[in-house]
Amino acid sequence: MENKRTMSYGKGNVFAYRTFMEPLSGLQPIPESAFTVRDNTVFGINVTVEVGGNAFLSSFTEGDNQMVVATDSMKNFIQRHLATFSGRTIEGFIRYVGEAFLTTYSHIDWVKLTGEAVPFENTTYANGEEPSTSTLVYKHSRNERNEASIELVREGNGWRINRQNSALLDLQLVKVKDNSFVGFIRDQYTTLPEDSNRPLFIYLNIGWSYETDDDALGEEPPRRP
């Protein structure tokens, strides 16, 4: 029987923030979404990283940490690379960081990253008698947020993308009428009345992948990253 093992470790809850990044614009509206621009004035992200490779075996079996990149160093690595990132999307950033990990640490065989947006939205202020949108003060949004994940695997003198996915998390929707719930099993355990018109509250996550890996980078906006 073939003995397969994976030696890996990582770090979660790596928060990084940057202001006045290049905006993502030029997107074409589609029937499913009117989203056309993200100004990236405040770009916040929560990153989880996992690295793997046979070089880490001695750390687990012998307590020899010569090949171990400390998780605190991983945190600093991610945060500093946000400062040099020239892209416009979460997908682009985690790919940029993943490639940098494999370039910097030649003993890492693969790296997995997940980036979850920490969204901010505009505030309003009184401007005479009319409310105006502030371009100075933003507030942390508790609404839905973007997420992206990627797995990069070392291959020859380079690497390949083994998996790349995107998602919109924690949509919370309520439909206020025309929701019937009738015809279900009624027995000695049933106390719920049938109702032909009641509110319906939905929690929803939406996930997708791109036709090509580069579509996620936002360099050709009509491709809708």
Number of C-alpha atoms within 10 A of each C-alpha: 3 4 4 5 9 10 15 18 16 18 17 16 13 18 17 20 13 15 11 10 17 16 15 20 19 15 18 14 13 10 5 6 8 10 12 15 14 16 13 19 18 20 23 21 25 16 24 21 25 18 23 19 17 13 16 23 19 15 14 11 8 8 10 12 14 10 14 16 15 12 16 11 11 20 20 12 14 23 19 13 16 20 13 10 17 13 18 22 24 26 28 23 23 27 26 19 21 24 20 14 20 20 14 9 12 9 17 22 19 23 25 21 24 24 26 23 22 20 19 19 14 15 15 12 11 10 10 7 6 7 11 12 13 14 10 8 12 16 11 13 12 11 12 16 17 21 22 26 21 21 21 22 20 20 11 7 5 10 15 13 17 12 13 21 17 22 16 17 18 16 13 12 11 10 11 11 11 11 13 13 13 11 8 10 8 11 7 6 7 9 8 8 10 13 11 11 13 14 12 14 11 12 10 13 14 12 13 11 15 14 9 8 15 14 18 25 20 21 17 15 17 14 16 20 21
